[in-house]
Structures are given as structure tokens and as C-alpha cells.
Amino acid sequence: MSVDLAAAQHVLVVDDERALAEIVGSYLKRAGFVVEIVHTGPDAVERTRAGDPDVVVLDLGLPGLDGIEVCRQIRTFSDCYVLMLTARGDEVDRLIGLSVGADDYMTKPFSARELVARVQTVLRRPRRPTSRPAVVPPEPPRQFGDLRIDSAAREAWLGETPVSLTRTEFDILDVLSAQPRTALSRRQIIDTVWDVAWVGDDHVVDVHVANIRRKLDEDPNEPRFIATVRGIGYRMGPG
């Protein structure tokens, strides 16, 4: 495990199973993370607002507020990464979690080492835009009809209205718009947005694309900006 990668990174672990939370916390601390643990939904929202963690490891079943509602509330004020944990086998629970802004999910039981690896993987993605050398001009915004994507500023605009995207949603839109009319597979998108080492269900991309489309006010039957390429994945451009 890379201590350098985790240096000064703050992880909030939220799980009402105290023993499990302590085990997860101990593995994360060993990897060099600053770790805080809470056990209820309201405490998770409060500590995220106050502590501004880089990653929230969030259990779905919590007292006070469930993980879905916690994630929904967190997304109103924070762009931290959210890794959702669920003991349920129902795929609907995982999809709902992703639909309200979770970046990834793991199903219990899981390996604490794998969880640490997942946290390290999401943190390879920059939390904020990196500064560019003064001698390199920033890339001009990309225009697709009335959709404008400014990769350097990490902003998207629909006409004169800013589009509120999570970091994962913007990253996917950025990858697709950088190669317009090029069909990218789900795995290609994951390798770029998540990491080549990411292990999980490739269809996580579908949920995030659906969220982006909804925010871009797209008709899923006649998408204006992101087209589905059957048997492959997605491309930027009308269907």
C-alpha cells in the first residue's frame, strides 16, 4: 500500500457495525490515511459538512438516515468521493446509491484490503483541477450545440445555465467529449475515469451516464449529446 498516495487524505467511515468500522478504519490508518468514524446517518452528514473529507465510506443501512439519504444530502454541499457499502444483494439498492451521487459501491462481506485499494484508486483522480504551466495555453471549451464543456475549469454549461455535475459525471463527460464521434466501451471509460486497476461491474457507467443525460435534459429515446452505441458503450454526438 502506498503511504505517499494517502498522505494528508481524510477518510470518513460511516457504519453502525462498530467492530467492522474499527477494522476498516485500522486498515485505512495503516495505509497512511487520516480516519474518522461515525455510526449514524445524521452524524455522517454533520461530519462531512464540518470535516470536508476526501472520501466517505458509507454504509447503506444506518440509523437516523439511511445511506441513500445521507449521500443525497452530502451531494448538496460536497464533491467528496462516496464509496457505498451494502449488505443487500438487490441490484436496485446499488443503482439507487449511484443515482444519488455515489461514485462506487462494494457489497458486504468484503475484504478490508480491497476497500483500501478502492479508496486509493479513487484518490488517484484529482480532487481539484491541477494548475497548468504558464507556457501551455488551456484547451478551449468544447461546444456541442448549446452544451459547452470547459475541461480546464471543469465546468459544463447548457446555454447560459451551469450544469451541476459530480466529479465522476464530469469526468465521464470530459472523456467522451474529448473524442467526439468515437465510440468508447464501458471498460475504456472506466480505465480512464476510475483506473485500470478498478474491479467491479462495468454497468456502473450506465448509471452515471443516465444521471448526466437527465441533468442535460436529454430525451433517452433521442439523446442530443451522448449516444448509446449498442454492444459497445457510448460516444459524444446525437443518436
C-alpha positions in Angstrom: 0.0 0.0 0.0 1.3 3.5 -0.8 1.6 5.8 2.2 2.6 8.6 -0.1 -0.7 8.4 -2.0 -2.7 8.6 1.2 -0.6 11.3 2.8 -2.9 14.0 4.4 -6.0 12.4 2.8 -9.0 12.3 5.1 -11.5 9.3 5.0 -14.8 9.3 6.9 -16.0 5.8 7.7 -19.8 5.5 8.4 -21.1 2.2 9.6 -23.3 1.2 12.5 -21.5 -2.1 12.8 -18.9 -0.7 15.2 -16.5 -3.7 15.0 -16.5 -3.6 11.2 -16.0 0.2 11.2 -13.0 -0.2 13.5 -11.4 -2.9 11.3 -11.9 -0.8 8.2 -10.5 2.2 10.0 -7.4 0.4 11.2 -6.6 -0.8 7.7 -7.0 2.7 6.3 -4.8 4.2 9.1 -2.1 1.6 8.3 -2.2 2.8 4.7 -1.5 6.4 5.9 -5.0 7.9 5.9 -6.4 10.3 8.4 -9.6 8.4 9.6 -12.7 9.4 11.4 -15.5 7.0 12.3 -19.2 7.7 12.9 -22.1 5.4 13.3 -25.3 7.2 12.3 -26.7 9.0 9.3 -27.1 12.4 10.9 -23.5 12.3 12.2 -22.3 11.4 8.8 -23.9 14.5 7.2 -22.6 16.7 10.1 -19.0 15.4 10.0 -18.9 15.6 6.2 -20.0 19.2 6.3 -17.6 20.1 9.1 -14.6 18.0 8.2 -14.6 18.1 4.4 -13.3 14.5 3.9 -11.8 13.4 0.6 -13.7 10.1 0.7 -16.7 8.9 2.6 -17.1 5.1 3.1 -20.8 5.0 3.6 -22.9 2.0 4.7 -26.4 1.8 3.2 -28.2 0.7 6.3 -27.8 3.4 9.0 -29.9 4.6 12.0 -31.3 8.1 11.7 -30.9 8.5 8.0 -30.1 5.7 5.6 -27.1 5.8 3.3 -29.2 6.9 0.3 -30.5 10.0 2.1 -27.0 10.7 3.6 -25.5 10.6 0.1 -28.3 12.8 -1.3 -27.7 15.4 1.4 -23.9 15.3 1.1 -24.2 15.9 -2.6 -25.9 19.3 -1.9 -22.7 20.7 -0.4 -19.7 18.4 -1.1 -18.0 16.8 -4.1 -16.1 14.2 -1.9 -15.9 10.7 -3.3 -18.5 8.4 -1.8 -17.9 4.6 -1.7 -21.1 3.0 -0.7 -21.3 -0.3 1.3 -24.3 -2.6 1.2 -25.1 -6.0 2.7 -28.1 -6.4 0.3 -28.0 -8.5 -2.8 -30.6 -6.4 -4.6 -29.0 -4.6 -7.5 -31.7 -1.9 -7.2 -30.1 -0.7 -3.9 -26.8 -0.3 -5.6 -28.3 1.5 -8.6 -30.2 3.9 -6.3 -27.0 4.6 -4.4 -25.2 5.5 -7.6 -28.1 7.6 -8.9 -27.9 9.9 -5.9 -24.2 10.5 -6.4 -22.2 7.6 -5.0 -19.0 7.1 -7.0 -18.6 3.3 -6.4 -20.0 0.5 -4.2 -19.0 -2.6 -2.5 -21.2 -5.5 -1.3 -20.7 -7.0 2.1 -18.9 -9.1 3.0 -15.8 -7.6 1.5 -12.0 -7.6 2.1 -10.7 -4.7 4.1 -7.6 -4.7 1.9 -9.8 -4.4 -1.2 -11.7 -1.5 0.3 -8.4 0.3 1.0 -7.4 -0.4 -2.7 -10.7 1.1 -3.9 -10.1 4.2 -1.8 -6.6 4.6 -3.1 -7.9 4.1 -6.7 -10.5 7.0 -6.5 -7.9 9.3 -4.9 -5.7 8.9 -8.0 -8.2 11.1 -9.7 -7.6 14.8 -8.9 -9.9 16.4 -6.3 -9.5 19.8 -7.9 -8.2 20.9 -11.2 -4.4 20.9 -11.4 -2.6 24.0 -12.3 -1.2 24.2 -15.8 2.3 25.6 -16.7 2.0 29.2 -17.8 3.6 28.3 -21.2 0.9 25.8 -22.0 -2.4 27.5 -23.1 -5.5 25.9 -21.7 -7.6 23.9 -24.0 -10.5 25.9 -25.4 -14.0 24.9 -24.3 -15.7 22.2 -26.4 -19.1 23.1 -27.9 -21.8 20.6 -28.8 -24.9 22.6 -29.8 -25.9 24.6 -26.8 -23.7 22.4 -24.5 -20.3 23.9 -23.6 -17.7 21.9 -21.7 -14.7 23.7 -20.2 -12.2 20.9 -19.3 -9.7 23.3 -17.7 -12.3 24.9 -15.4 -14.2 21.6 -15.0 -17.4 23.3 -15.9 -20.3 22.5 -18.1 -23.0 24.9 -19.4 -26.2 24.3 -21.1 -26.9 27.6 -22.8 -26.4 30.2 -20.1 -27.2 27.7 -17.3 -24.4 25.9 -15.4 -24.9 22.1 -15.2 -24.2 20.7 -11.7 -22.3 17.5 -12.2 -20.5 15.3 -9.6 -16.8 14.7 -10.3 -17.5 11.3 -11.7 -20.2 12.6 -14.0 -17.9 15.4 -15.2 -15.0 13.1 -15.8 -17.2 10.8 -18.0 -18.5 13.8 -19.9 -14.9 15.1 -20.3 -13.7 11.7 -21.6 -16.5 11.4 -24.1 -16.3 15.0 -25.4 -12.5 14.8 -25.8 -13.1 12.2 -28.6 -16.3 13.3 -30.3 -17.9 10.7 -32.6 -15.6 8.0 -31.2 -17.4 5.0 -29.6 -15.9 4.2 -26.2 -16.6 0.9 -24.4 -17.6 0.9 -20.8 -14.2 -0.6 -19.9 -12.4 2.2 -21.8 -14.4 4.8 -19.8 -13.7 3.0 -16.5 -9.9 2.7 -17.3 -9.8 6.4 -17.9 -12.2 7.8 -15.2 -11.7 5.2 -12.5 -8.4 3.4 -13.0 -7.2 0.4 -15.0 -7.0 -1.4 -11.6 -10.6 -0.8 -10.8 -12.6 -4.1 -10.3 -16.4 -4.0 -10.4 -19.5 -4.0 -12.5 -18.9 -2.2 -15.8 -22.5 -1.2 -15.9 -21.7 1.4 -13.2 -21.0 3.6 -16.2 -24.6 3.3 -17.4 -26.0 4.7 -14.2 -23.7 7.7 -14.3 -24.5 8.3 -18.0 -28.2 8.2 -17.1 -27.6 10.9 -14.5 -25.7 13.1 -16.9 -28.4 12.7 -19.5 -31.1 13.7 -17.0 -29.1 16.8 -16.0 -28.6 17.7 -19.6 -32.4 17.4 -20.1 -31.9 14.7 -22.8 -34.7 12.5 -24.1 -33.3 9.0 -23.6 -35.0 7.9 -26.8 -33.5 10.8 -28.8 -30.3 11.9 -27.0 -28.8 15.1 -28.2 -25.4 14.8 -26.7 -24.5 11.3 -25.5 -25.4 8.4 -27.9 -25.6 4.8 -26.9 -23.6 2.5 -29.2 -25.2 -0.9 -28.9 -22.9 -3.7 -27.9 -20.0 -1.2 -27.2 -20.8 1.7 -24.9 -21.2 5.4 -25.6 -20.0 8.3 -27.9 -20.4 12.0 -27.9 -22.9 13.1 -30.5 -26.5 12.7 -31.4 -28.0 9.2 -31.6 
